[in-house]
Amino acid sequence: MREEVRIWLEQAKRDLDTAQYLFTGKRYKESSFYCQQAAEKGLKAVLISKKEKLVKIHDLVKLSSLVDIDSSLRNDCKELTTVYIDARYPDTNLGEYSKEETLEDLNRAERVLQWAEKNI
């Protein structure tokens, strides 16, 4: 594995670990944000591995299409892209996240990251 790919993948795993830590501390919205970050960095690791280039975007739907992610994971990418905007900006008015919503984001991020690891 190339060093640059390894670095992105390791950061993705750290972000997922951070998301789990925040979930345990009942910081659900922040946990969901780190779920998005984990998935984004995992997809970028695949992109660097396959195309030898980095695209600096946060839209997981676009990133997933660049790496030809399994169609079963496209909705996970769509949902996590929404989290990125909502968790960062206070004027989205979507409110706090429930434990159940964040648990689903954790599951989404884990699925995307597992796919990324298999496809590097």
N, C-alpha and C positions, 0 to 999 in steps of 0.2 A: 504494500500500500504506500502510495506517495505521501510524503510528509505533510503537504498541504491538506490532503484529504483526511489524513489521520487527525490533524489539528481541528478541522471542522467537525468531524465525527465525535471527538472527545468533548468539544464544547457543547455539542448537542446533548450528549449524555449528562454532562454537568447541569445543563439547563433543565433537563427532565428531573434530575435529582433535586434541584432547587424547587421545581414545581411540586414535587412530592413533599418536601419539607414545609413549604408554605401551606399546602393542603392540610397537613397535620396541625399546623398552627391556626387553621381556620381563616387564612387569608386567601379566600377563594378566587377573587378577581385577579389578584397578583399571581396566584398559582396558574390560572388559565393563561395569563400572558406568557409565563415561562413555558407552558405547553406549546404555545404557538412558536416561541423561539426555538425550542428543541426540534420541532418538525421542520422549521425553516432551515436551520443549520444542517440537519440531516439531509434534506433535499439538496442543499448547496454542496454538500460533500459528494453526493452522487453526481451532480452536474459537473463538478471539477474532475471527478474520476472519469466520466464518460466523454465529456466534451472539452476538457482541459481549459475551461474558462469559468469565470465567476460572473454572475449577473446580480447586480445589487438592487434587488427588489424584495418586497415583503409579501407580495401576493402569492400565496401558496398554490392557488389554482394555476397561475401562469408557470410557476416553478415546476409543479407536478406535470404539466404538459411538456415542458422542456426535457424532462427525464423519463417520460412515458410511464408514469406510475400506473399501477393496476387500477382499472376503472372502479373497483370496489372501494378504493381509498380516496377517490376524488371528492366525495361529500365531506370526508374528514378534513380535507384541505380547505374546502369552502367554509366550513364552520370555524376552523381555526383562524382563517383570514379575518373573519368578522371579529373574533376575539382581539386580534392585534389592534384594531382601530378602537374598539370599545374600551379596552383595558388601559389604553394610553391617554385617551382624551376625555376629560370630564364632561364635555358638552354633548356627548352622545345620548345622554338621558336613558340609558338602558338599565341603570341601577346596579345593585349588587348582584353577585352570582350566588346561587345556592350550592350547597354541598353536592347535590346530584348533578347539577350542570357542570361543575368543575371536575367531578369524577369522570363524566363523559369526555371532557377535554383531555384528561389524563389518559384515558383509554385511546382516544384518537391519536394523541401524540405518540403513545407507545406503539400503535400499529404502524404509523408512518415511519417511525425510527427503526422498527424491526425490518420493514421493507427496505429502507435505505441501507441498512447493514448488509442485507442479503444481495443488494444490487450494486455494491461497490466492487 
